[in-house]
Amino acid sequence: MRYGGTRFHIVLRSVGYVILLFVFFLLQDSIFSSLPIWGVRPLILPVCCTAIALSEGMERGGAFGVLAGVLCDIAIGNPPMGFTILLTLVGLGVGWLGDSLMGRNFLTLVVLSTAVLLICAFFQTFRLFAFQHVPLGALTRTTLLQTAYSLFFTIPLAGLVNRSVARGG
């Protein structure tokens, strides 16, 4: 776990993360769902989950992954419970990587966010490719554009989640 602190500070940070997730849920579901760029809409909540898990570690990363997943399922809704399971695993995995193998800095956040967004895009597009026979080229283009659009949110999230992540400390 990156930051201990007193119980008060842990609770205060956790309340801040819950508020952050709800704000970005509203942005993803209300504002950016109406403002596609390059014909795609961003996935912000997986980036939030990645930033929080990298900052807070495996246990809290998994807990906030559950919340981010539920909110993502509400916003996207297909398949039900899919993002809840996926982002819980992302929170646990990214938190474990941050606790044990990788440094907690902005470059790590960008690399892990890219990987998480590509996994989420595969999760969203597999059904379209396998069962509805959508051309792979179109799905790949959409995946790459959505990932690029969503990665713009790593910059403000790094600063909001933790200043030391944004500074590379």
N, C-alpha and C positions, 0 to 999 in steps of 0.2 A: 504494500500500500504506500502510495507516494506521501501523503500528508496525514499525519495523525491529528494532533491537536486535542483540545478538550472536547468533551461530548457536545458542549454548546457550539463550538466551531464546526464540528462534523454535522450537527443538525442544521446549522445555519447554511453551510455549503449545500447540503442536501435539499433544503427548501429552495435555495437559489437555482439548483439544477432542475427541480420540478417546474419552477416558473419558467426557466429557459426552454425546457422541452415543450411546455404549453404554448409559449410565444412562437417558437419555430413551427409547432404544429399548426397554429393559426395562420402563420405566413405561408406554409406549404399548402394548406388546404383551402385557404380563402384567396390570398393575393396571387401567389405564383401559379396556382392552378388556372388562373385567368390570363396569365402573362407568359405564354410559351415563347421561348427564344430558340431559334433554329428548329422550330416545330416540336420541341420537347419541353417537358416540365421538370423542374429539379426534384431530387430526393434529398431533403435537408435532414430529416430525422436520423438516417443512418450515419451522417457526418456528425451530428450531435452525440449520438451514442458512442462513436469512435473517440471523439474528443474527451468525453467524460470518462470513458473506460481507461483511456491512456493516462489521464490525470489521476484517477482515483483507485485504480487497481481492479483486480479480478472480482472481488465480492460485490463492491458497489457498482462496478461496471456491468455485472450481470443483472443486478437489481434495476439499474436505470435502463438497461437493454430491454427488460420486460416492459417498462413503461413506454419507452420509445417505440417498441414493437406494437403494443396495443394502439398507440396513437397513429402509427403508420397504417395499421390494419383498418382503423376508422377512416383515415384519409383515402386509402387506396381500395381496401376491401376485397382484394382478389389474390389468392385464395384466402378464405377466412383462417385466422390464426397463423398464417404463414409467416408474416413479418414478426409476430410476437416470438415465435420459436427462433427464427433466423437472427433477430437482433439480440435476443438473450444470449445465443451462442457467440455472436459478435462481441458483445460486452464482456463475456467471460474470456474469450480468446484474446481480444485486444488488451484487456486488463492483465491477463497472465503474461503476454508479451512485454507489456510495460513494466511489470513487476520483475521479470526475470531476464529477458534476452535483449530488449531494445531500449535505447535511450528515449527519454521523454523530451522531444524537441519538435519544432515545427516541421522539419523534413520528415520525421517519423510519422507525424500526424497526416501529412499529405500522402505519403506512400501507403499507409494503412487505410486512409479514407478512400484512396483510389481502388485498392483491392476490395474493400467492403462494397463500394458502389458497383464495381464490376460483378461481384457475387450477387448483389441485389438485382442487377439488370439481368443476369442469367436466370435468376429465380423468376423474374417477371416474364421473360421472353421464351423460356423453354417450352411452355405449353403452346404458345403461338407457333413455334417452329415444329414441334412434334405432332401436334394434333390438328392445327388449323393450316398447316403448310404455308406459312408466311415465308417468303424468301429470306435466306440467311443474310444476304447483303443488306437488305432493308433493316433487319434486326440489329446487325452489327453497327450500321450507321447510327441508328437510334440509340443504341447502347453507348457508343463513344460520345455522341453529342450530349446525352443526358449526364454522363459522367463528367464531362468537361464543365457543363453548366453547374452541376452540383458542387464541384470542387471549388468554385468561387466562394462558397460559404465556409471553407476552412479558415480563411483569414479572420473574419469577425468572430467565429466560434473559438478559435485559439485564444484570442484576446479575452473573450467573455468567460470561457471556462477556467483559464488559468494563465496569468501573465507569464509565468516561467515556461510554459509550453510555447507561447508565442516568441519568447526571447531565446529559446534553446537551452534553458537552464534546467 
